[in-house]
Amino acid sequence: MAMELDQVVPFGRSLDEYIHLFNLSDRDLQKSMLGIGDGPASFNAEGTAKGYNIHSIDPIYIFSAEQIQQRVLAVVDGIIDQIKATPKDWVWTYHRSPNDLKQHRLQVAARFCADFETGKAEHRYTPGALPRLNAEDGQYELGLCSHFLFLYSDQFDTDFHLRSIAEMLRVCHEVRIFPLLTLMLHPSPHLQPVLETLTAQGYRCEIQQVSYELQKGGNQMLKITRP
C-alpha cells in the first residue's frame, strides 16, 4: 500500500535536541551516523553544515519538501492544542511552553525543507522504513532512532521491535533509541522482552538517563552495542 502523507504527523527535532536525546558526545558526533525515522528533523542539515557524516532514512522522503512543509503546517496547531489540553503530561525545561515548542518545531521543519532537495541529491536523505533498511552490514558506526520504537507500542508489537532493532544492529555498530515511554506515558511493554532477548544474544544493553524531557518521565534512552 502506498504511503499517504495525510496519515502522518511529521514532527522533527534539531541537532541540539538529538545531542540531548541520545547523550551524544563530541566523539560520537565524529562517527558515521544513521538517523532512522528522522522525519523533518534539522539534525541532518545542521550536522552536515558542521561537517558531520549523517544519513537519514524515513518513509516520508518520497514526498517533496513543499508537501512535507504543508503537512507540518496542517497538523502543528492540532498537536499543540492537545498538549495544552493535558498540561500535567509535559515538562517545560528544554522547551519553555507549548507556544515555544510550536515555534521550535516550525523552525526545525523550515531548516529541514531548505536542505531537503540538496540532501536527497547528495544521498543524505533516503526513503525507507523499519524493519528493513537498504544499507550494508556495518555501514554506520552509530544508529539513532528518535520517537518511533517503544513510543508507538500500541501500533507495533514486540516482534516488530525485535526485528527492527536486529536490522539496525545489522547496519550499525551501536544503536540508541529514545524515548522508552509510550504515547500514553507508560513504560513500553516491549522493553523488557527486548532487553532479555538482546542480552541473551550477547548484546550490551544500557538504559541511560538523558538531559532532555518533554513527555513527563520520558528522559531515558536505550543504548545497545554489539558483542
N, C-alpha and C positions, 0 to 999 in steps of 0.2 A: 504494500500500500504506500502511495506517495505521501510524503510528509506535508501537512497542512500548517502553514505559518500561523493561521488564526487559532490554532490549538496550543500554541507555545507562549510561555511567559518569559520573554528574554530579558534577564537582568544580568549585568556583568559587573565585575569588580576591578579595581585599579591595581597597579603594581604594588603600591604600598599596602593595600589590603591583602594581597597574596603573601607578602612578606610576613604579615602578622598572622594570617590564617594558618600558614604552614611552617612557622618558625624558620624562615629562610635566612641563612647566614650569608655573609659576603662570599664565602667559599661556595655555598650552594648555588648562588647566582652566577657563578662562573661555569657551572655544569651545563650540559645539553639538557634542556627541559622540554617535556611534553605536557601541555595543558589539555586535559580530557574533559570535554563539556564546557569549554570556556564561554560559549555564547558571545554576547557583545562586550566582552571584557577588554579593557585597555591594557591589560597585563602584557600582551604581546607587543603592542605598539610602543608602549613606554619602555619596555625592556629592550626591544630591538634598537631604539634610539640611544640606549646606553651601551650597546654592543653585546648584549646577552644573546644567547642561542636558544630561541624559543620557537616551538612549533605547536599550533593549536588545532584541535580536532573537535568538530561539533556538527550535528546534522543540519543546523540552520545555515551553514555556509554554502548550501546550494542556492540560497537566495542572494539578491543584490544588497548592497549597503543601504540603498534607499528603502527597499522593502523591510529590512530589519529595523531601520530607524523608525519607519512608520508604525511598525508593530510595537516597539518600545513606547512610543508616544501614545499608542492606543490603550496600553494596559497600565501605565505608570500611575495614573490617578486612582484607579480602582485598587491597586495594591496598597498604595499609601493610605487610602480610606480604610482598608481592612486593618492596617497596622494601627491607625488612630483609634479604631473601634475596640482594640484589645491592648490597652496601654500596659497592663501587668505582664505581658508576654515579651517585652522588649527592654533592652538595656541601652541607655543613651550615653555611652562613654566615647567610643570611637566616632560615631555619628551623634550629633548633638540633639537632634529632634527628627520627627518624620519629614518635615519640610527640608531639613538639611540632607537627609537620606535621599529624598527625591532629586534634589539639585545635583547631588553627587552621582547618582545613577544616570542622570541625563548627560552630565559632563563625560562620564566614562563611555557611554554609548556614542557620543559625538566623536570622541577621540578614536574609538574603535572604527567607526564608519569612515572617518577621514583616512584611515590606514588600510582599510579592508581590501580594496581593489589592488593596491600596490602589494599588499601582503599575499594575496592569492597568486599574483604573478611571480612572486618570489618563493612560492610554495611554503609560506608560513601559516596559511590557513587552509585546512583540508576538510571537506565534508566527510563525516564518519561518525559512528556511534558504537558504544559497547553493546554486546560483548565481543565484537570482532573489530580489530584495528588493522588498518592497512599499513603495517610497519614491519621492519625486520627485527629478528630476535636481538635483544640487547642494543637496540639502536640509540636509546636515550639513557642518560645517567639517572635522571630524576623525573618521575611522573607525578603530576598534581591533579587531583580530581576534586573540584570545588562544587558543593551544593548539588550533588546528584545522588551518588551512592549513599545509603543509610538515610538520607533526608527523605527520599521517596520510598520508604519501606513498605507502605501500603500498596504501591503500584508495582513493585518488583520484589520477587521472593528471594529466599536465601540462595537458591540455586543460581539465580541470575547474578547475585552479588559475588558468589564464589567464581563463576565463570568469568565475570568481568574483571575481578581482581587478578585471577590467574592470567588473563590476557594482558593486563597492564604489567604484570611481573614478567611476562614473556618479552615485552619490548623495552622495559625499563629496569635498571638495576635496583632502584628503590622507588617506592610508591608512598605518597602521602594523601590522605583523604580527610576532608572537612566538610560539614560537621558530622558528629556521631549521633545527633538527635534526629527525630522525625519532624515532619511539618507540624505535628501536634505537640511538640516539645517533650516527647517521650524518648527514652533511650531506645535505639533501634533493636528490635527483636532479632535481627540478623547478626548483630555484632558478636555475640558470644559464640555462635556456631562458626562464624568466620575465623575468629581468633583460635578456636580449638582446632579447626581443620588446617589452618596455615602453620600453627605451631607444630602439629603432628607431622607436617611435611618438611619441617626443618627451617621454616622462615622465622626471622626475629620480628616480633610484633610489639610495638610500644605505643601506649596511649600517652600523648603529651598535652600538657596544659598550654594554651596559647594566649596571647595578649589581646585577641580580638573576641568580642562578644556582642552580638546583636540579638539573636534569639536568647531568651533568658536560659542560662545553663548551657548554651552552645559555645563552649570555649575549650573544646578538646578536639584533637585530630589524631588519626591513626597513622603511624609510621611503620612501614613494612620493608624489610631488607632481605635480600637473598641470603641463603646459607653461605 
